[in-house]
Amino acid sequence: DARRRELVARTWTEDGTYVDPLMSGAGTDGIAAMIGAAREQFPGHRFELASGPDAHNDVVRFAWRLVGSGGAVATGTDFGRVADDGRLTEIVGFLENLT
């Protein structure tokens, strides 16, 4: 938990937000807790980058898949904003396939 919070603090702004159709988190603690909850919900799974990231100006886009021992259980595309210091400030996720 402490390591997760440290990584979130290094990669997200203090007021960063994440939202998708199933979950959301705000600020360092909220985003770290959201990641922890996803890990508990999908033990033994991992996120893989499917395409991207593509970026221009302060906007980024990437596609991902959540993979378990039986293959991908979810796929999606996320769009975000990057602060001047290079950290994420906002991610909006879209689920494309949930099995």
ABEGO torsion letter per residue (X at the ends): XAAAAAAAAAABBAABBBBBAABBBBEAAAAAAAAAAAAAABBGBBBBBABOBBBBEABBBBBBBBBBAAEBABBBBBBBBBBAAGBBABBBBBBABBX
